[in-house]
């Protein structure tokens, strides 16, 4: 929970899958459980005899400490019982007063800090959240989300060069669009590289565009409209509830398979049938069957803490975390996205290099599955699909292709239209065959 709440690496999935309320509920349950354990520990393991012995021991230690100066006094001069009693009471009062003063100061400083944090929290406004008087309800579309991007630019904080430069792109409802280009297309490409090759992966572009499109990042300038509505007037949660995604830097949680997949749709996290169905869509059934505890197998993720799996999957067996290969983890991430992909309210599917670690057969299976779930029983398109890839052979499956260079869209059209233009896309495609 701590990693999820504070690590920037998990931010896209925490926002997209709306994990914040679930994290808070999990923290609340953990706190209640911890307090319950502490109460049982005090009342059960430390009975009355133990408490009495503890009090006697502490009282004896305190008396021995306060009587040390008296021994020196008695050895050097005469003393009366009254003087001894006065000294003892004075010393006890001093110790008690000092302890009370320290406790009061601690509570005062804690109160000031908490009040300051509370006042600051009441003034905070999430950057992506529209003002209350300008919020517009999201308008669902039965044929998928329609997306219009006009002259959008974005620069990462602390960077001088923008990662997105005047992006303009129109995606119709129900269309499948592939965004292709060199890795790191958010930076200027090498001017010495051959026309059929890509520069070194030194920046961001396609991935940044996906996060802006999903309202994980806010753009600096331009306009983004979803189903005809200004994206900045929509609550991000309303869009996230109607979208799912596989991010290139997807999270690998140190918890069970069921927990890793289930966070894709928290209400069905503990529904074994829903998780099994998502794993089936991703072609991960054989993977799960090969694991020692099936869906309850704890995976060796990218968090440093391998305990506390109960928050994800109660009753997980204690066992050394199981490691997965890159392709196996990618199937888990795809399963996570498929937890909600089939739901009728979901209109937008975004996949950022979803098959980079899969073989050709698995890639075909993935795209066939996406094509299947993006249509209804009558074959009508119900979902808009955007996928980012560097493999031009898979980009051909899309209705339209956007060629991205230097953080902007340079070519856009069907595969045949781009080949006819004989531009950058055509050069890259011809070099790849």
VMD Tcl script that draws the C-alpha trace (Angstrom):
set ca {
  {0.00 0.00 0.00}
  {2.83 2.41 0.83}
  {4.52 1.79 -2.52}
  {1.24 2.24 -4.37}
  {0.47 5.52 -2.64}
  {3.88 7.18 -2.93}
  {5.78 5.72 -5.88}
  {5.59 7.75 -9.09}
  {6.08 4.53 -11.08}
  {2.63 3.30 -10.02}
  {0.83 6.61 -10.62}
  {-0.64 5.79 -14.06}
  {-2.32 2.59 -12.88}
  {-3.39 4.06 -9.54}
  {-5.20 6.83 -11.44}
  {-6.53 4.81 -14.37}
  {-7.85 1.91 -12.28}
  {-9.06 4.29 -9.52}
  {-7.11 2.54 -6.79}
  {-7.07 5.46 -4.33}
  {-10.33 4.58 -2.50}
  {-9.25 0.93 -2.33}
  {-5.85 1.90 -0.88}
  {-7.52 4.02 1.80}
  {-9.96 1.21 2.67}
  {-7.07 -1.26 2.87}
  {-5.15 1.07 5.16}
  {-8.23 1.44 7.39}
  {-8.68 -2.34 7.61}
  {-4.99 -2.80 8.35}
  {-5.14 -0.20 11.13}
  {-8.17 -1.85 12.72}
  {-6.52 -5.25 12.49}
  {-3.32 -3.90 14.03}
  {-5.21 -2.27 16.90}
  {-7.10 -5.50 17.45}
  {-3.86 -7.47 17.56}
  {-2.40 -5.01 20.05}
  {-5.45 -5.26 22.29}
  {-5.35 -9.07 22.16}
  {-1.66 -8.97 22.92}
  {-2.20 -6.77 25.96}
  {-5.24 -8.62 27.30}
  {-4.22 -12.17 26.37}
  {-0.50 -12.52 26.64}
  {-0.09 -9.97 29.43}
  {-2.49 -11.11 32.12}
  {-2.96 -9.63 35.61}
  {0.10 -11.35 37.18}
  {2.29 -10.14 34.32}
  {0.99 -6.58 34.60}
  {1.53 -6.54 38.40}
  {5.07 -7.86 38.05}
  {5.78 -5.25 35.40}
  {4.49 -2.44 37.62}
  {6.46 -3.72 40.61}
  {9.62 -3.98 38.53}
  {9.27 -0.44 37.16}
  {8.45 0.95 40.60}
  {11.45 -0.78 42.13}
  {13.78 0.46 39.40}
  {12.54 4.04 39.88}
  {12.95 3.84 43.66}
  {16.49 2.51 43.34}
  {17.37 5.37 41.01}
  {15.93 8.11 43.21}
  {17.53 6.73 46.37}
  {21.09 6.73 45.02}
  {21.73 10.38 46.13}
  {20.30 9.53 49.59}
  {22.98 6.90 50.14}
  {25.70 9.51 49.67}
  {23.93 11.87 52.06}
  {23.51 9.21 54.77}
  {27.18 8.28 54.58}
  {28.36 11.86 55.06}
  {25.94 13.42 57.57}
  {23.01 12.79 59.88}
  {19.50 12.86 58.46}
  {15.97 12.66 59.84}
  {13.01 10.67 58.56}
  {11.17 13.90 57.75}
  {14.02 15.18 55.61}
  {14.18 11.89 53.75}
  {10.40 11.93 53.11}
  {10.53 15.54 51.93}
  {13.40 14.74 49.56}
  {11.60 11.68 48.13}
  {8.32 13.52 47.53}
  {10.12 16.46 45.95}
  {12.04 14.21 43.59}
  {8.90 12.30 42.59}
  {7.09 15.56 41.89}
  {9.96 16.80 39.74}
  {10.04 13.57 37.70}
  {6.26 13.58 37.27}
  {6.16 17.26 36.27}
  {9.02 16.84 33.79}
  {7.35 13.79 32.20}
  {4.00 15.57 31.95}
  {5.64 18.65 30.43}
  {7.43 16.59 27.78}
  {4.23 14.74 26.91}
  {2.32 18.03 26.66}
  {4.98 19.52 24.39}
  {4.91 16.46 22.15}
  {1.14 16.63 21.87}
  {1.26 20.38 21.20}
  {3.81 20.05 18.40}
  {1.89 17.11 16.93}
  {-1.33 19.10 17.07}
  {0.27 22.09 15.33}
  {1.71 19.83 12.62}
  {-1.55 17.97 12.04}
  {-3.57 21.18 11.95}
  {-1.13 22.68 9.45}
  {-1.34 19.56 7.28}
  {-5.14 19.60 7.51}
  {-5.36 23.28 6.50}
  {-2.98 22.69 3.60}
  {-4.97 19.64 2.45}
  {-8.23 21.62 2.38}
  {-6.65 24.12 -0.03}
  {-5.14 21.57 -2.40}
  {-6.83 21.14 -5.76}
  {-5.84 18.20 -7.99}
  {-4.39 19.59 -11.21}
  {-6.54 17.40 -13.45}
  {-9.76 18.05 -11.52}
  {-11.96 20.75 -13.12}
  {-13.44 23.53 -11.04}
  {-16.74 22.58 -9.44}
  {-18.70 25.15 -11.43}
  {-17.32 23.93 -14.77}
  {-17.73 20.15 -14.45}
  {-19.55 18.52 -17.35}
  {-20.96 14.99 -17.23}
  {-19.25 12.50 -19.52}
  {-21.37 11.60 -22.53}
  {-21.04 7.89 -23.35}
  {-20.99 6.67 -26.94}
  {-22.33 3.24 -27.97}
  {-19.78 2.99 -30.78}
  {-16.65 3.92 -28.83}
  {-14.93 7.13 -27.81}
  {-14.40 9.87 -30.41}
  {-11.12 11.73 -29.85}
  {-10.08 15.09 -31.30}
  {-6.62 16.46 -30.49}
  {-5.67 19.93 -31.70}
  {-2.23 21.46 -31.38}
  {-1.40 19.83 -28.03}
  {2.03 20.41 -26.49}
  {3.53 19.03 -23.30}
  {6.84 19.48 -21.49}
  {7.95 17.45 -18.51}
  {8.70 19.55 -15.40}
  {12.35 20.55 -15.35}
  {12.86 19.92 -19.07}
  {13.44 22.64 -21.62}
  {12.55 20.62 -24.71}
  {8.86 19.70 -25.09}
  {8.03 16.01 -25.46}
  {4.90 16.77 -27.50}
  {4.91 19.54 -30.10}
  {1.66 20.70 -31.66}
  {0.03 17.25 -31.85}
  {-3.08 17.22 -34.03}
  {-4.97 13.96 -34.44}
  {-8.57 12.89 -35.00}
  {-9.78 9.39 -34.09}
  {-13.33 8.43 -34.96}
  {-15.58 6.43 -32.68}
  {-14.81 2.73 -32.99}
  {-11.62 3.19 -35.02}
  {-8.39 1.31 -34.39}
  {-5.36 3.59 -34.65}
  {-1.70 2.62 -34.43}
  {0.89 5.18 -33.36}
  {4.33 4.27 -34.67}
  {7.75 5.85 -34.70}
  {11.25 5.52 -33.37}
  {11.69 4.78 -29.69}
  {12.20 8.05 -27.90}
  {10.41 10.04 -30.58}
  {9.75 12.82 -28.10}
  {13.33 14.02 -28.69}
  {14.90 15.23 -31.89}
  {15.97 12.29 -34.04}
  {19.52 11.89 -35.18}
  {20.18 13.86 -38.35}
  {22.95 11.45 -39.32}
  {20.83 8.31 -39.10}
  {19.77 6.67 -42.36}
  {16.21 7.30 -43.44}
  {15.26 3.70 -42.73}
  {16.61 3.57 -39.18}
  {15.75 5.08 -35.84}
  {17.83 7.14 -33.47}
  {18.75 5.98 -30.01}
  {15.89 5.82 -27.48}
  {16.67 9.04 -25.64}
  {13.26 10.55 -24.87}
  {9.51 10.12 -24.74}
  {6.73 10.87 -27.17}
  {4.31 8.09 -27.99}
  {4.03 6.98 -24.35}
  {3.58 10.58 -23.23}
  {0.80 11.05 -25.78}
  {-0.98 7.95 -24.44}
  {-0.85 9.32 -20.88}
  {-2.10 12.74 -21.98}
  {-4.92 11.05 -23.90}
  {-5.90 9.07 -20.78}
  {-5.71 12.21 -18.61}
  {-2.85 10.86 -16.53}
  {-0.92 14.01 -17.51}
  {-2.38 17.42 -18.27}
  {-1.20 19.09 -21.46}
  {0.37 22.55 -21.49}
  {-1.49 24.00 -24.45}
  {-3.94 22.93 -27.15}
  {-7.28 21.20 -26.99}
  {-8.44 17.65 -26.27}
  {-12.08 16.71 -26.88}
  {-13.67 13.39 -25.95}
  {-17.03 12.65 -27.54}
  {-17.22 16.35 -28.40}
  {-16.58 17.54 -24.83}
  {-13.58 19.51 -23.60}
  {-11.48 17.02 -21.60}
  {-10.62 19.70 -19.04}
  {-14.28 19.97 -18.06}
  {-14.57 16.24 -17.39}
  {-13.68 14.56 -14.12}
  {-10.72 12.24 -14.84}
  {-12.44 9.47 -12.89}
  {-15.36 9.54 -15.36}
  {-13.00 8.94 -18.28}
  {-10.92 6.35 -16.40}
  {-14.04 4.34 -15.62}
  {-14.62 4.04 -19.39}
  {-11.06 3.17 -20.39}
  {-8.43 0.52 -19.82}
  {-4.79 0.31 -20.78}
  {-1.55 -1.62 -20.78}
  {1.31 0.78 -20.06}
  {4.78 0.15 -21.37}
  {6.15 0.51 -17.83}
  {3.40 -1.57 -16.22}
  {3.64 -2.40 -12.52}
  {4.88 -5.71 -11.17}
  {3.41 -6.14 -7.71}
  {4.88 -8.45 -5.09}
  {1.61 -10.19 -4.45}
  {-0.43 -13.06 -5.85}
  {-1.37 -13.54 -9.51}
  {-4.95 -12.90 -8.48}
  {-3.98 -9.59 -6.86}
  {-1.82 -8.49 -9.80}
  {-4.66 -9.10 -12.26}
  {-7.56 -8.10 -10.00}
  {-6.53 -4.47 -9.52}
  {-7.59 -3.91 -13.13}
  {-11.15 -3.83 -11.79}
  {-11.24 -3.62 -7.99}
  {-14.94 -4.59 -7.54}
  {-14.16 -7.99 -9.09}
  {-10.73 -8.37 -7.53}
  {-11.77 -11.32 -5.36}
  {-14.02 -12.90 -8.00}
  {-12.09 -15.97 -9.14}
  {-14.25 -16.37 -12.25}
  {-13.62 -12.78 -13.40}
  {-9.86 -13.12 -12.87}
  {-9.83 -16.48 -14.66}
  {-11.72 -14.98 -17.61}
  {-9.21 -12.12 -17.88}
  {-6.30 -14.55 -17.78}
  {-7.99 -16.59 -20.50}
  {-8.37 -13.56 -22.77}
  {-4.65 -12.84 -22.36}
  {-3.71 -16.44 -23.10}
  {-2.20 -16.87 -19.64}
  {-4.01 -20.06 -18.56}
  {-1.01 -22.30 -19.18}
  {1.21 -19.88 -17.27}
  {-1.05 -19.95 -14.21}
  {-1.36 -23.73 -14.31}
  {2.43 -24.04 -14.27}
  {2.78 -21.98 -11.08}
  {3.11 -23.81 -7.74}
  {-0.06 -22.32 -6.19}
  {-1.93 -21.31 -9.33}
  {-3.58 -17.90 -9.00}
  {-2.54 -17.75 -5.33}
  {1.15 -17.87 -6.21}
  {3.00 -14.85 -4.86}
  {5.03 -13.20 -7.60}
  {8.43 -11.57 -7.22}
  {7.60 -8.04 -8.31}
  {9.50 -4.79 -8.42}
  {8.69 -3.71 -4.85}
  {11.29 -4.25 -2.17}
  {8.78 -5.59 0.36}
  {7.54 -9.12 -0.23}
  {5.15 -9.43 2.68}
  {1.64 -8.24 3.42}
  {0.01 -9.99 0.47}
  {-3.21 -10.31 2.46}
  {-4.22 -6.79 1.38}
  {-4.34 -8.01 -2.22}
  {-5.39 -11.61 -1.79}
  {-6.47 -12.74 1.70}
  {-5.27 -16.17 2.67}
  {-2.24 -16.20 0.34}
  {0.11 -18.99 1.28}
  {3.46 -17.97 2.73}
  {6.03 -19.04 0.15}
  {9.10 -17.58 -1.49}
  {7.98 -15.17 -4.27}
  {7.98 -16.75 -7.72}
  {9.88 -15.00 -10.52}
  {8.48 -14.51 -14.03}
  {10.09 -13.72 -17.35}
  {9.38 -10.48 -19.24}
  {6.88 -12.16 -21.55}
  {5.08 -13.82 -18.64}
  {4.81 -10.50 -16.79}
  {3.45 -8.92 -19.96}
  {0.66 -11.50 -20.06}
  {-0.18 -10.59 -16.45}
  {-0.34 -6.89 -17.40}
  {-2.57 -7.67 -20.39}
  {-4.84 -9.74 -18.14}
  {-5.05 -6.75 -15.78}
  {-6.31 -4.55 -18.63}
  {-8.77 -7.22 -19.76}
  {-10.39 -7.27 -16.31}
  {-12.55 -4.37 -17.48}
  {-12.05 -4.35 -21.27}
  {-15.19 -6.38 -21.97}
  {-17.43 -4.28 -19.76}
  {-20.11 -2.40 -21.75}
  {-19.25 1.01 -20.29}
  {-15.62 0.82 -21.45}
  {-15.19 2.78 -24.72}
  {-11.43 3.26 -25.03}
  {-8.62 0.69 -25.08}
  {-5.02 1.98 -25.05}
  {-2.08 -0.40 -25.41}
  {1.50 0.88 -25.20}
  {3.87 -1.75 -26.67}
  {1.62 -4.54 -25.33}
  {3.38 -7.38 -27.20}
  {7.03 -6.28 -27.10}
  {8.05 -9.43 -25.17}
  {5.68 -11.88 -26.87}
  {6.34 -14.20 -29.79}
  {4.58 -13.87 -33.15}
  {1.86 -16.40 -32.29}
  {1.06 -14.65 -28.98}
  {0.98 -11.28 -30.74}
  {-1.58 -12.52 -33.26}
  {-3.67 -14.01 -30.47}
  {-3.61 -10.70 -28.59}
  {-4.74 -8.59 -31.54}
  {-7.41 -11.14 -32.47}
  {-8.74 -10.90 -28.91}
  {-8.75 -7.09 -28.99}
  {-10.63 -7.17 -32.30}
  {-13.16 -9.56 -30.77}
  {-13.86 -7.60 -27.59}
  {-14.09 -4.28 -29.46}
  {-17.19 -5.47 -31.33}
  {-20.66 -6.50 -30.19}
  {-22.47 -9.72 -31.06}
  {-23.58 -8.22 -34.39}
  {-20.06 -7.23 -35.37}
  {-20.51 -3.50 -34.77}
  {-17.63 -1.54 -33.30}
  {-18.25 -0.58 -29.67}
  {-14.76 0.45 -28.55}
  {-12.02 2.72 -29.84}
  {-8.57 1.12 -29.82}
  {-5.26 3.00 -29.74}
  {-2.06 0.98 -29.68}
  {1.54 2.11 -29.74}
  {4.07 -0.11 -31.39}
  {7.45 -0.08 -33.10}
  {6.53 -3.17 -35.14}
  {5.14 -1.98 -38.45}
  {3.86 -5.46 -39.29}
  {1.36 -5.19 -36.43}
  {0.52 -1.56 -37.27}
  {-0.96 -2.77 -40.57}
  {-3.87 -4.27 -38.63}
  {-5.06 -0.78 -37.67}
  {-7.63 1.25 -39.59}
  {-5.27 4.22 -39.58}
  {-1.63 4.80 -38.69}
  {-0.03 7.89 -37.16}
  {3.69 8.37 -37.76}
  {5.35 10.23 -34.89}
  {8.70 12.00 -35.09}
  {10.33 14.61 -32.88}
  {7.27 14.70 -30.62}
  {4.72 15.45 -33.34}
  {2.53 13.65 -35.88}
  {4.16 13.89 -39.30}
  {2.03 11.42 -41.29}
  {-1.47 10.06 -40.80}
  {-3.60 7.73 -42.89}
  {-4.15 4.12 -43.83}
  {-1.24 1.78 -44.48}
  {-1.68 2.05 -48.23}
  {-2.01 5.84 -48.12}
  {1.23 6.19 -46.17}
  {3.07 3.87 -48.55}
  {1.85 5.96 -51.46}
  {3.23 9.12 -49.82}
  {6.69 7.52 -49.93}
  {7.70 9.33 -46.75}
  {9.23 8.33 -43.47}
  {6.71 5.53 -42.78}
  {7.22 4.02 -46.22}
  {11.01 4.09 -45.74}
  {10.76 2.36 -42.36}
  {8.30 -0.21 -43.66}
  {10.33 -1.06 -46.74}
  {13.44 -1.44 -44.57}
  {11.62 -3.87 -42.29}
  {10.48 -6.33 -44.98}
}
mol new
graphics top color blue
foreach p $ca { graphics top sphere $p radius 0.5 }
foreach p [lrange $ca 0 end-1] q [lrange $ca 1 end] { graphics top cylinder $p $q radius 0.2 }
display resetview
